[in-house]
Each structure stands twice: as C-alpha cells, then as structure tokens.
Amino acid sequence: MNIKFSPPDITQAEIDEVVDALRSGWITTGPKTKEFERQIAAYCHTPKAVCLNSATAGLELVLRILGVKEGDEVITSAYTYTASASVIEHVGAKIVLCDTSEDGYEMDYDKMASLINEKTKVIIPVDIAGKICDYDKIYEIVEKKKSLFKPSNDLQKNSAE
C-alpha cells in the first residue's frame, strides 16, 4: 500500500505569524522562539524546552546528552534519510546499518537483535512513508539484551549511585 505525501496545510494564520516574525527583526532565536519554548515546556510538564533548527540537530543533541562517542555503536535503518546516520558520524560513533525486512521498509528486527552488542549505545529506528516501526517489538528486543547496554555519560552514572 502506498501512502501519498500531501502538501502542507498552510492557512492565513500561519502566513500572518511568519510575516509578524519577519517584521519583528528576529528570524532565529528571538522572542517568538522563547515563547514557543516556554509553551512547549509547560505542555510537557518540564522546566525547560529547547527549539532547534531540525530533527537532525535534535538527534545529535540526544546522542551527545547520552554520552555517545568514539568507540560506541549506534544502530539505525539502512533505509532512511542521511540524517539518521550522519548524526552518529558527528559524535564519532560507529554507524551500524540494519537491513530492512524483505516485505517492508522497517528494520528487520531479527537482524537488529543480532547487531546489538556491548558497544551498542543507541538504536535509532526510522518511521518512513507512513509506516511506523514496531516499537513494542524493538522494546522487547532491547529488554532481552539490556544487560549488554552500559551507561556512558555522567548523568547516567550519577543516577545509578
């Protein structure tokens, strides 16, 4: 089954907000961004939220927060946009590509399980073209192999003490 991509739903309200932002003189991290961060933090019941320019920047930030570095391995789908792999390269870790299942676009979960080892720090699954990964299956595999995962950042080490 093919799921067609659709054009964005842009109304006059969105156009007016963009024009207002442009007229304000702030096109990056100005007052509108700070207000959006405040609203997101409140919605998520957290003291702080940070807006970034892309999901790619968010992925890299998460890898850095988790302490992923040279010598670590990160598994991601072989069928993805380059961002899923490039962020792994940016933090110096080894990119481990997991092939897709024969009948779909998602990772082959048996192959994914076989790729997990002591150096694995993160698995980046990829939802693509409207096909959502089987996160329950991924969680089940990770739970079975969780003894192989070792924390590598100070936050995780301190919370374990």
N, C-alpha and C positions, 0 to 999 in steps of 0.2 A: 504494500500500500504506500503510495506517495502522499506526503502532506505538503501542500503547496505553501511556499513562503508568501506572505502578504505584505503590501506596502504599509508603512507606519500610519497610525491613526493620529494625524495632526490636525487639531482644531484651531480656531481663532484664539482660544485661551492660551494654548502653547505658544503660538506666534507672538501674542501680546507679551508673554513672560520673557521670551527671547529678546524682543525689541526693548523691553524695560531694562533687562540686564545689559544690553549693548549700550543703551543711553546712560546707564549709571557709571560707565567707565571701568567697571570691573568685569572682566571676562574669564577670570580663573577662580581664585580663592577669595572672592570678595564677600560682602555681607549676605548675599543670597545663598552662597555655599555654606557659610557659617550657620545660617538659619536652617537650611536643609539638614545639616549635620545634627543640629540641636533637636529637630523634629524626629529624625531617624533614631537618635539615641533614646528619646522619650518613648517612641513606639516600641523599641526593642528592650526597654527597661534596663538600660545600661548607662553609666555615667558619661560615656563619650562615644562618638562615632566619627569616622574619617572618610571623607569623599576622595576618591581617586579618579584618574582620568580614564581608566579602563579596567575591565575584568583581569586583563593581563597583569596590570600593576597590583591588583588585589591578590592574585595568585602568588606573585613574587613576594609580596609583603607577608602573606601567610607562611610561605616556606621559610622566610627569614625569622619570623617570630617563633616558628617551631624549631629553629636551630639547624635546619638542613644545610649541609655544607659539603665541601670536598670529601670524598670517601663514602658519602651516603648514596643510596639509590632511591630513585622515585619512579614508580610505575605509572604509565599513562597509556592511553589507547593509541595504536598505530594509525587509526583513522580519526584525525582531528585537525583542527587548525594549528598552525605552528606555535601559537602562544602556549599551548599546554606543555610543549617540550622546551620552548625557549626559556621559560622561567626557571626550569630545572638547570639548564646550562648557566643562566645568570648567577645562580647561587653556588655554582661549582660542583654540583652533584652529578651523578651518572644518570643519564636518561635510559630507562628500561621500557622499551615499547612492547606492548601486549597486542598480539594479533586479534582481529575481530572474529566473532563466531561465523561459521560457514553460512548461516542463514540470516545474518543481520549486520547492523552497524556497530553494535555494542561489543565490548571486550569479551573474549572467550573466557569465561570465569574459571574453567579448569586450568587454562594456560596461565591466567593471572595468579591462581593459587600456587602454581609450580614456580613462579618467578619470585615469590616472597622468600626472603632470607634475612639473615642477621643485619645486613646492611640496608635493608628496606626501611625507609623512614615515613614515606607517604605514598598513597595511591591516589592519583588524580583521575577519577572516572569522567567520561565525557558523554553528555546527553547531546544527541545530534539529530537534526532534521525531524524533530518532533518525537524521536524515540528516546525514552527515558531509560537509564540504566536500572538494573535490578539491584537497588541499594540494599534491600534485605539480604540478597544473596552475597553481595560484597561484604556486608557487615558479618554475616555468618562465617565467611571465609576468614576474615580478619580475626574474629573471635577465636576461631580454632587455632590460629597461628600467632595469637597475641604474645605468647612467650618470646617470640623472636624480635618483637619491637622493643627497642631500648630508647628512653628519652635522651635527647642530646642538647637541650637548652637549659639555662639556669632556672627558668621559671618552673619547668617540669621537675628538675632535680630538687629545688627548694620545697615544692609542694609535696614531694614524696618523703621528706624528712620529718 
